[in-house]
């Protein structure tokens, strides 16, 4: 069974996380993704370890766990597009692809004749997606950007952390990941347009913009009120009770989203808090947050986390444990939903995160493990019409690897 994007060829000039997240998702959906890497170097994340994949003899390989997270369902070719022959080769490849994704600093690829304007006339059908720190316009357009910087400048860190503590970033590169997902949506929309009209287009996506965009309700709270949100730690600015609560042996998350769930929580706690005029509605509970939380904690501390989860699930109250990652992967729900997969890699079996998309007619397929640098150079270039003799000459000249 073919994927939704079978027949779509993607030229992937991206590295690190935002771009590779986009192109991995396109690959999971069936696209043929050709990852272009620099000879002798490759994607920077290949060296972002430990941990590294182990070889058969137990020693570390040069493939980091970080690299594995965003590079399956791709073929790798190593081409030095900084050389004249290499850039010409990439231009020829672009003509035979439907999508090009790159995340170089604004203006970098233009130096090698590989910018959107350089390719538009030669490949008018091409969807050209540029991901950069700050986009193609604005006073910071020429500056580099990383997820940490985006989380700081776009406000995420002002929302994250304890009220009296310092600003804290999210523990994973969520700005990069969300940027990659926005890029995927844009590419799919542009492909639909190209299908109808034969006309490609330029997608200009900024890590900063994407990080601002996923501020969602925190942003609209500020836009409506004019006030900067406070940090609430694990609590919620608009809903109470909706946070972590201490138990006799750890913690439990209780997420009450409406008055009915609050009444069910009170019944499970054995407390008539829902009858207290201070706590009748969510607005009341917000005004009297501290008193309500103190009353709930006084009860939750008397029993274990497992006891409370059993009682609250039975009462229909949204709740759950605070899992570390090994516990996440042992969680029956994780296994039932196929969120951990195994793939045969050049260095042996590797475990990866599964894709959460479940499509009934065109399901995600895990066709290729994350490739070694330049693993498919000969295969891909021959498919695209290059001769063996030309490829070998380029290899001797350092144009390809």
C-alpha positions, 0 to 999 in steps of 0.5 A: 500500500502506497502512502498519500505522497507516493510519487512526490520527490523532495530535495532536502537541503535542511539539517538540525531539527526544524527542516528534517522534522518537516521532511521526515513527516513528508517521507512518512507519508510516502514522499521520496526524500533525498537528503543532501549532505556535505561530504565529510561532514553531513548533518550537524546532529550526527555528532550531537551525542552521546548517546550514539548508536552502538556498532556490533562490537559494542563501540560507538558509531558516528550516528547520534541518537539525536540524528536518528530522531528526524531522519528516517524515510530518507535517502542520503547523498553527499554533494558539495554544492559550494563547488560549481559542479556541485551546485549545477548538479543540485540545480539539475536535481531540483528540476526533477523534484516537486519540493525543495526544503532548506534551512540555511541562513537567509541569502546563503544558498543564493551565493551558489545559485540555489535560491528560489529566484535562481530556480524559479524559471528553471523549475516553475513547478517547484515548491521551495520551502525556506526555513530560517531563524527570522524569515526573509523580512524584518530587521533580524532577517540576516541573523541566525536562530536556534530553538533556545533563542526563539523560545526566549524572544517569542515569550515561551520562557516567560511563561515556563517555570515556577512563579518565583524562579527564573525563566525556563525553556521547554525541555525539548526543541519544541519551537523547531518541531512546531516550525517543522510541522507548520512547514509540512502544512505549508508544503502540502497546501503549496503542492495542492496548488501546484497540482491544480495550476502547475505553479510552484511557490516560495514558502518563507517560514521563520522559527521565530514566527512559528514559536510566536504562533504556538503561544495560542491562548497565552497570546490572546490572553495578553492581546485581550487584557493588555497584561503580561501573563504570570508564570504559574509553574505547572498550574493553568492561567485560566482553569483551576484545578489543573496542575500537579498535586502531591501524593503520599509517594509522588505526584498526580496530575489532575486536569479539571476542565468544567464544573461537572468534572470538578464535582466528580473530583470533590466526590472522589476526594470525599470533600464538599468543596463544590458547595463552597461559594468560593469554588462554584464556577471556574471564575470563582475557583480562579479568584480563590486559587490558593485556598482551593489548591491547599484544600485539595493537596491536604487530601491528595497527600494522604494516599498514593499516586496509584490509589488516586489514579484508580479513584479518579479514573473511576470517577471520570476525572482526567488524571495521570501520573508524571512519567519519566521517559522510561515509564512513558515507553513502558506505558501500555497506551504507548505500546498500543498506539505504536509510538515506539518502532524498531528499524533495521539500521546499518549498525543493527536494530534501532528504536525510534519514535512512531508517527502519531498519524493514523490514516485508514487508507494510506497509513504511515510506512516506515520504509527506510532507517535514518541513512548513513552520510552519502549512503545513496549517492550512486543510487539516487544520481543514477536514478536521476540520469547521471552516468557512472563515469560522471559520478566517479569523476565527481567523487575523485574531485570531492564534489560527491561522496 
